[in-house]
Amino acid sequence: MDRYSPRNWQPISSFKAPGLEIFPGLRDLVLVIVTVALILGTMAGCSESIDRPKTFPVSGKVTYKGQPVTRGTITFQPDQGQAAVAEIQSDGTYHLSTFGEADGAAAGHYRVYVISNTADPNLMPGSSPGWKPPKDLVPAKYGKAETSGLETTVSDGKKEYDFNLQ
């Protein structure tokens, strides 16, 4: 009979690693060390001690040709760090969020961009009945930080940041 035949395989529980018969408690010690390492690794992943910068309330109004932009998003993209984003309300107002709900933005310089179109978020592009390609409600150049031309600096004293798109 071939020694590599499945009939000759031994169950894993009967496997003896070299050195375990010399140190009978070694197997239990290894199991304890591995278990403790897994628990500590899991706990370290759960306790976030991220050093977040202080944020300041930021709100404002977005208009296009003097009229409120009634839907979309506004994004403050910092030179480095976490972007701040807000949904534009039906009256054109917004309240920025960076790390939590309406917590504002960190102090610093930002390039700003606005995306506003007729897309219905409840419809899947191309597959939902009634879906139509969205139309931009503001010029497409405002939809990218590189082309919008919108910039601002967030600071402790200022809270309102209005943008009138042309």
C-alpha positions, 0 to 999 in steps of 0.5 A, spaced: 500 500 500 502 507 498 504 510 504 501 517 501 494 514 500 488 517 504 487 511 508 494 512 511 493 519 513 492 521 521 487 525 524 490 532 526 489 531 533 494 525 533 500 530 530 506 531 534 510 537 533 517 536 534 519 539 541 512 538 544 514 531 547 520 534 550 516 540 553 509 537 555 506 544 557 509 547 551 503 546 547 498 549 552 503 555 553 503 556 545 495 556 545 495 561 551 500 566 548 496 566 541 489 567 544 492 573 548 495 576 542 489 575 538 485 578 544 490 584 545 490 585 537 482 585 537 482 590 543 487 595 540 483 595 533 477 597 537 480 603 541 481 608 537 485 614 539 485 618 533 488 625 534 483 629 531 484 636 529 479 641 533 473 643 528 469 649 528 462 650 526 461 652 518 455 653 515 452 658 509 448 658 503 450 656 496 447 660 490 447 660 482 446 667 479 443 669 485 438 664 486 439 658 492 442 652 489 436 647 492 440 640 492 447 637 491 453 637 496 458 642 497 465 639 499 471 643 503 477 639 500 483 641 505 490 642 503 491 636 507 487 632 512 480 630 512 475 633 507 468 636 510 462 635 506 455 637 507 448 636 503 445 642 500 438 644 503 432 646 499 433 653 501 441 653 499 443 652 506 448 647 508 452 645 515 459 642 514 461 635 517 468 632 518 468 627 523 461 627 526 454 630 524 455 638 523 461 638 527 464 643 522 471 643 519 478 644 522 481 651 521 485 652 515 485 653 507 480 649 503 478 648 495 471 648 495 467 644 490 459 644 489 456 638 485 448 639 484 444 635 479 437 632 477 439 625 479 434 621 483 438 617 489 433 612 489 433 610 482 439 606 479 442 609 473 440 605 466 436 600 470 431 603 474 424 605 470 424 612 469 431 613 470 434 619 466 441 621 465 442 627 470 442 634 468 447 639 472 444 645 475 450 649 476 456 649 471 460 642 471 467 646 473 464 647 480 464 640 481 471 639 481 476 642 486 481 643 481 476 647 476 471 651 481 476 657 483 472 657 490 477 657 496 476 659 503 480 659 509 476 656 516 478 660 522 475 660 529 471 667 529 468 666 522 462 661 521 458 663 515 461 661 508 456 663 502 458 662 495 455 665 489 456 661 483 456 665 476 
